[in-house]
Amino acid sequence: MHDHEHPHDHEHPHDHEHPHDHEIDRRALLTAGAVGLGGVLLAACARLDPGTPTTATRTNSSTGSSPTGSAGTVTLRGGVPEGFDRFADTVHVFADGRYWMVEGDGMPAHDMMVGITSWQQQVPVPQPYTGTNAWRFPANPVVAPTPISARTGLFRGAIAIAANGVPIFNALNNRGDDAYLAGELDQWGGHAGRADDYHYHVAPLHLQSVVGPSSPIAYALDGFAIYGEREPDGSTVGALDEYNGHLGADGVYHYHGTTTYPYINGGLVGVVSASDQVDPQPVTTPLRPAGAPLRGATIIGFESAGSDLYRLRYAVRDQTYQVEYRVSATSVAFVFTDPSGRTATETYER
């Protein structure tokens, strides 16, 4: 991990190489570094204010052409797009005109952050993804004349929403590096961003066991479904295009999650309004000032100690530190504990 800040409002170079062209065991990236307690810092990816939507579609240096086909209809189960029905207790989905709206707090049922070796000291905090700040995708997705490639764009904000209500970002971070191979992700393929917002950068394939192979594990923000490692009918996945998708047996385009790059939808094949991110999408606001990466840290534990209390443990050169934080509607109060038991407190308004 580089030791300088990486804000997300800069122009991203498009001539970077992709380290995912060969298989790498990420466990080999575990390294020891210098001891230190860093401050609160910029994450490798942050959602920005969507601003004013642009035109319906945008060409973004795509090297491919649109798949054959034109439109699809989202399949419903229990009155909502299938997949979301399995998380009805925590994710609220409703129709709003031409869109499906997805409300929740972005916090999954599984633990988070464990296994990250390149950490910028963000922690997961529930987010207000409700009302006009909810996630949205078209109810009747339409294939665009020219897709938008995630290799050369879409480096800001989310490109998909998982069935459990967790947003999914580009597999490449804002520097064009594979976030998974860089050690920035936990065992579920996620981490917390600049606004302490938890999100995935790879497909949440663990959701396959919850939703089953016939249901999507996520939806791209263009409205097309993202399935797991099997076709909806349970058969083996056929050849995929550069966007990690293809036409299904029903003649409708869909994506697949995979264990190799691009892991999720490798771009957006459907019609969307986009600049360097899909617009509009929820806005998250950082509650703490930026800091610097904490070199040599490995996150070793995370637990929810109640409805609003969380604890994260990390190690630096065999020394264990803890971050405990309590979240309310108006503030987040932190208690930092070093290996000797000394504590420091910080409170931030939301």
N, C-alpha and C positions, 0 to 999 in steps of 0.2 A: 504494500500500500504506500502510495506516495505520501510525503509528510507535509504537503501544502494543501490549502483549501481548494475545494472544487465546487464553486457556486454553479447553479443550474440555469442561469440566464445568459450564459455566454454562447457564442456561435460554436457549434460542435464540428470538428474536422471530420470529413467523410472519407479520408484515405487511410484509415487505420487498418491494421491487420486484425484478424480474428483468431485468438488462441484456441478456439474450439474446433479447428480443423483436424485435430488429432486427439485421441483419448488421453486424459490425464487423471490420475488418481488424486483427488483433492486432499486426501489425508497426508500426502507427501508435502503439502504446503504448510503444515503445522510447524511453526518455528518459535524460538524464544527470542525475546527482545529486551529492550531496556526497561527498568522499573520506573513507574511514574503514575501519578494520578492526573489524568487529563481533565480539561473542563468540558463543558457541553459544546458540541461541535456540529458542523454541517455534515449531513449524511451524504452518501454517494448518490442519492436521488431524492428530489423534493418536488412536490406538486405545486405548481404556480397558479396564480389567479388566471382563469381561462380567458377573461376579457371578452371581446366581441367575436362571435363566431365568424369564420371566413366562409368561402364558397362551399358548395356541397361536397366537392371532392378536390383532392390536390395530388398532383404528380410529384413524387419525391424520389427521383433518381432510381426508380425501379428498373431492374434488369429483366423482369418478366412481364408477361401479359396476363390479362384477366382470364380466369377459367371460363369455359363454356357454361352458360347458364345465366339466369337473370335475378331471380328472386326466390325467397324461401319464407316459410311461416314458422314461427317458434311453436314447438309442440308443448302443450299444457298438461299438467297433472295436478289435480287438486286446485284448479283455477289459476295456477302460476306456471311459468316455464319450468319444465321438469328438471330436477336437480335441486332447485331451491326448495321444493316441497319437503325435502329431508331436513331442512334447517329452519322450519317455520317458527320454532321457539325463539330464535335469535335474529332471523332475517325476515324483514317484511317486504314483500314484493307486490306492487299494484300497477295497474294500467293507467297511463296518463296520455290520452290522445294516441299518437303514433309510437309511443315509447313504453317500455317497461321500466319502472322505477324500483331501485333496490335500496332499502333502508337498513341500517345496522350501525354497529360501532367499530367494525373492522377488526374485532378481537376474536380469534379462533378458539375452539375448545382445547386444542393441543397446547403444550408448552411452547415457548418461543425463545429465539436467540441462541440457544445452546449449540455449541460447535463453531460459532463464529470466531475466526482468528484474525480478521482485519476489521476492527471495531472502531467506530467513531463516537461511541458513548451515548448514542440514542437508546431509549427504552420504549417499549410499546405502551401507548396511552390510548384509551378509548376515544374515538373520533365522532363528531356529530354529522354522520352521513344520513341526514333526515330532511324531509320536506324538499325544498328546491336545491338542497345540497346533497341530495341522494345520487347514487349512480344511475345511469340510464343507458339503454341501448334500444335500437329500433325493433318494433314488434314484427315488422315485415322487411327483413334485410334484403338489400339489392346489391348485386355484384357491380362494382364500379368499372368504368372504362379502363382505368389504370390503377392498380393497387399501390399502396404505400408500403415501402419496405422498411422493416425494423432494423435493417443493417445500416441504413443511411439516414434514418429519421426516427421520430417518435421517442426521443430520448428523455422527454419530460412527461410526467404524469403517467397514468395507467393506460393500458391497451386492452385490458380484459377485467372481468369481475368473476371471482370464484363462486361456486355454489354456496359456500359458507359465508359469503359476504366480504371476503378479503380481496382487495384490489390486487391486480397483477400488472407489474411493470415490464418494460422491455428487458430481455435477457442481458442486454448490454447496458452497463452503467453509463453515466454521462461522459465518461472518457472514452467510450467505445470498447471497454474491456468486458469480458465475460464475468459477471458478478459472482457466479458460482465457482468458477475456477480460481478467482482471486481470493477466496476464503471469506467473502463478505456475507455469506448466507448461512442460516442455521440448517438443521437437519431436515427441515420441512421446505427449504428453498426460499425463506423469507428473512426479513430484517426490518428494523425501524428506521424511518427516514428522518429528514431534517425537522419535521413537525412531530417527531415521536410517533409517527403513523406507521403501523405494521403493514407490510405488503410482501407479496411473493415476486420473485424474478424468474421462476421456473414453474412448470405446470404442477399443480397440487395433486400429483398422482395418488397420494394417500386417500383422496376422496373417492377413488374408484370403489373401494370396499364399502363405502357408505351409500353412494347413489346407484351402484351397479353399472355394468357395461352399457346398458341401454339408455342411460341418461348422461347428459353432459356434466363434466366436472366444473365447467366454467362457460362463460359467454364472452366472446370478443366484443369490444365496444361498437363494432359494426353490426352486431346482432347475430352473427353466425356462431353456432354452437362449437364448443371445444370438448371433444371426447377424450377418453383415456387411451390405453394401449390396445384396445379392441374396437372393432366396429360396433355400432349399435345393436346389430344382430348377433354379436358374440364372435364373429369371424375375425380372421387375421387382417390386420391393417395392410392395405395395398400401398403402392408407391405414392409418396407425398410430394407436392411441389415445394418451391423454395419458401413458401409461407406456412409450411407444415400442414397443408390441407389438401383436399381433393373433393370431387363430387361423390356423394353417397349413392347408395342403391336407389334412393328416391329421386335422384337427379338434383338434389340440393347440396350446395357446397357446405362443408364443415371442416374444422381443424381437428388436430390431435395433439395431445401432450406426449412428449417423448423424453427419453433420458439423455439425449444428445442435442446439441444446438440445432435449431433455435429453441428447443424445450417446450415452447408454447406457440401461439400464433406468431409466425415470423414477419408479421406486418398486418395490414388491414386490407382485405380483398373487397370488402363491402363499402358502400357509399357512407362517408362520414364527413363531418366538418372538422378540419384539422389545420394546425399551423405546425409546430414541432410537438404538439400533443393534440389529443382529441378534445374538441370543444363542443359544448361545455362539459365540465366534469367537476366533482366536488372540490372545494377549496379547503386546504388545511393551513393553519397558521402556526409557525414555530412559537413555542411559549418560552424558549430559553435562548440566550445568545450563542453565537457560534464559537467553537473552540478548535481543538486540533486532535487528530487521531491518537489513540492510546496504543503506542507500539508495544508489541510483545504480549498483548492481552489475549486470553482465550476465555470465552464465556463458558462456564461449567455448570450453571444451574439457573433455573427460573421457576418461580412458583407464584400462584395467586393465593394469598393468605386470607382472602375474603373478597367481598364484592367490589371493594375499592382499594385493596392493599396488595402490592406486588413486591417481590424480592428477586433481584438478579445478583448472581455471584460470578466473579471472574478471577482468573489467576494470572499473575505475572511473575515468572521465575519462581514457581512453587509457593508464592505468597498469595493468599486468598483475600479478596476484597468483596464488599457487598454494597449494593445500592438498593435501598428500600424506599418506596414512594407510595404515597396515598393520594388518590385522585378524587376530587369533588367536582361539582358542576362549575365551580368558580376558580379553583386553584389546584396545583399539584405540589405537594410538599415532599422534599427529598431528604433522606438521611444517608450519608456516605460513611461507611465504616472501613478503616484500614486494618491490616493484619494485627496490629497491636491493640485493637479495640477502640481506638480514638474515633470520634465521630465529628462530622460537620453537617450542617443543615442548610438547605436552600428552599425557598418557597416562591413559586411563580404563579401569577394570575393567568387565567385562561381567557 
